Amino acid sequence: MGEYRFLCLNGGMGVHSIYHPTQLNYRGPWSQVLVAPFFNAAPKQVESIERMAIVGLAAGTSARQAEAVFENLIVDGYEIDPGIIEVGRDYFGMDLDNLNVIVQDGRMGLAHSTNLYDIISIDAYRPPYIPWHLATVEFFQIVEDHLVDDGVMVINIGRSPLNRNLVNDLSTTVQAVFPSIFVMDIPGSFNTILFATNQVGSWENYLSNYAHISTSDSHPLLIEAMTMTIDNRQGAPQFTRVYTDDWTPIEWVTNKIVVEFIRSGDLAFLR
């Protein structure tokens, strides 16, 4: 497809990374990670964002975008599959000076890290393949423990037009740890982005930061991502149930999403 490259895993179900030599905005979930800090009190300065962790690095799309936007940033990228790292370096421009690639399970890596992060991105979910140990209250507590005082967690969650159960369950689980959550849907996709702030945040904070950033010399990709979040923000998720290490019915939830969508007759969800 022109000069674009796509990383597709798990039988081709979903695009996990995109690369283009001159384009950075792919109108997908990767760039929404960039907006996470701006639910904090305004003015939140772009240059204050210094460290980010990505659980589910794949071929490095979010890392490349973050490097372009945050000039002082160091990224720790956790990816369990060394083969994917090799593909990222060979075909997806994942030769970034500010990226520390860590070939390890993301939960284990974070639990043993001595670093604190401004942003922690969880991008290891793709129904029906979701690691249950990355979806529990115990895991989210590990994440919270590794955020700076005003750090923010970002999760990319799959859904369908018919079923938001996974969004609701994960939102409920996250709220057992974090004081504030915010949700937006990626238009034209089956992705919802969940933001969880370590301090009490608000959409009012976000809009104030947007007003400042949109009139500054900030990177266009950040402004475009912030605009998309505003245009596609969602109301508060339904309060449902908390997943724990002892009880996580993640396979039942994700399988139901897929089966219901197949029965609806639109198989585009699986592409």
N, C-alpha and C positions, 0 to 999 in steps of 0.2 A: 504494500500500500504506500506507494511513493517512497519517501525516505523514513517512514515510520517503522518502528520495530515493536513487536508485542510479545510479552512473556505470558504464555498460557499454560497452566498446570492443572493437574487433577482431571485428565481427560478433556482438556479444553474448556472447562467450566470457569469462565471469567478471565479477565485480563488482569494480571498481577503487577505488571510494570509496562511502561511505554517509554520509548526513546525517539527523539528526533534531534538531529544535530544543531538545529537553529531555533526550534520552537520549545517553549517550556510549559505552556498552558494547555492541558489536555481535557479540560472541563470535566474532570473526574474527581475521585475522592482524595487523591494525593495532595493537591494544593490546599485543601481545606484544613490540613494540619497547620498551615501557616498562620491561620487566624486565631488559633487557640489562646494566646496570651491576652487578647484584647477584650476578654470578658472581665478583666480586672479593671480597677479604677483608672480613669484617664487623668493625665496622658500617659499611656504605657509606651515607652520609647522602644523603637525597633532595635536600636543598638544595645539594649539591655538584655537581649536574648542571647545567652552564651552557650548553653548546652542542651542537647536534645537526644533522646533515646528512641529508637524505632524497634519495636518487637514485630518481626516479620519484614525484614529489610527487602526481601526479594531482590530485584535487580537495581534498586536504588533510586527509583523515580522521586520519592519524597525527599530523599537526601539531596539530590541534585537541585530540586526546587528550593529547598531550605538554604542551601549554600548560596544561591543567587540572591535571596532576600535578606538573610541575616549575615552581615559581613563578619561578625565576631564569633560565629557559631562553630562549635565542635559537635559532631554527631557520632554516637555509639550505635551501630546497627547490629542487631541480633538476628541471625539467620541460621536455622538448624541444618540446612542442606548445603554442603560445600560445593556441590555441582551447580547450584543456582548462583553462588558467588562467582564461580568461574565464568558462567554465561554473562553475568552482569559486567564483569571486567572486560570480556572479549567483545560484547555486542551492544552494551547499554551505557557506555561512558562512565562506568562506576570506578573511575580512577581519580577520586576526589582527595585533595590534600587534607581536608578537614574531617574525613570519614574514617572511623575506627571500626573495621569489620570484625565481629565476634561470632565465630561459628559455634553456636551453643543454643540450647533451649532458652527462650526468652525469660521464662519465669526463674529458672535457675540462675541465669546471668544477672538479672536485676537483683535477685535476693542476695547475691554475693558481691554486688558492685559497691564501691565506696563513693560513687559519684552522686550528686544531686542534680536534677534536671529542671529546666524551665518548661519543657514540653516532653511528655512521653506519649508516643503514638503506638497504639495497638492495632496492627493491620495483619493479623494472622487468622482472620475469620473468613470463610467462604462456604455458606451452606451447600451441601450437608457436611462439609469437612471443617469442624470447629474443635480445636483442642479444648477439652472440658476444663483442664487445669488453668486455662487462661480466661476463664469466665466466672470465677467464684469470688466471694467476698474476701477470702483469704488472699487471693492473688491481687485484688484491687487494693488491699491494705499494703502489700509489698510495693505496689506502684506509688501509693500515697507517701509511703515512707521515703521514697527516693525522689520526691519533688521538692523544689525550693518552696519557701513560704507561700508565694503566689504562683506556683506552678500549676500546669493544667494537663490533664490526661485527655487524649483524643482516641475514640474507637470508631472504626469503620465496620458497620453492622449490615448484614444482608437482610432483606425482607422481600415481600411481594406486594402488589397492589391489594391483595386479598387478606394478607396476614402480617400483622406487626407484632406478633407474640414475642419474637426474639428481642425486638427493640424494647418492648415493655418489660420483659423479664430482666434484661441486662441493665436497663435504666433503674429498675427497682433495686437490683443488687448493688449497683454503683452508689446509689443514694444511701446505702447503709454505711458508706465510708466517707463520701464527699458531701460538702454542704450545698453545692449548687450544680445542677446539670442543665444543659441546653442542647437542643436537637435541631438539625436541619436535614432535608432530603436532597440528594444530588439529582437534579432534573434529568429526565430521560434515562434513568438507571434504576437499579434495585438496591441502592446503597443509602443508608442513613448514617449521618455522622453525629456521634454523641460527644459532647465536651463536658468534662467534669473539673470544676475549679477547686483548688486547695483552700482558697478563701471564698467568702461569699461574693459571687459575681452577679452580673445582671445584663440584660439586653440594653439597658440605658448606658451602662459603661461601654458596651460594645459600640453603640451608635455614636457616643462621644469620641471614642478612639477613631472610629471610621471618619468622622468629620475632620479630625486632625490629619489623619494619614492620607486621605483623599486629596488634600490640598498641599501636601508636602512633596518632597522628591523621592518618596518611597518607591520601591520597585513596582512596576505595573502589575506583575503577577499577584502581589499581595493585595493591591486595590481590587483587582478583578475577583480574587477569592473572597474578600470581605463582602463585596457586592453580592456575589452568589449566595453567601450565607444569609444575608439580610432578605434577599428576594425569596428564599426557600425555607425560612425558619418555620418550625412547627410548634404546636402547643405542647403542654406538659404531657409526657407519656402516661399511660394508664398504670396505676400501682398494682403490681401482681404478686411476684414471689421472689425470694432471695435464693440464689444458687450458692451452695457451700461445697467444700471439698468432700463432704460426706453425702451430699445429695445434689446432683446436677443432671437433670433430664434433658440435656442439650440435644441428644440424638433424636429423641421423640419430637422435640420442638422443630428442629431443622427438617427432619423427614416429613413432618406434616406440612411445612411451608412448600416443599418441593412437590409432594403428592397433590396437594390442593391446586397448585398452579398447573401441573400437568393435566389434571382433570378439567381445568378451565379452558384448555385448548390452545393456549399460547405458549409454545415451547421456547420462545426467545429468552426466557429467564435462564435456561440452561446453557446458553451460548456465551 
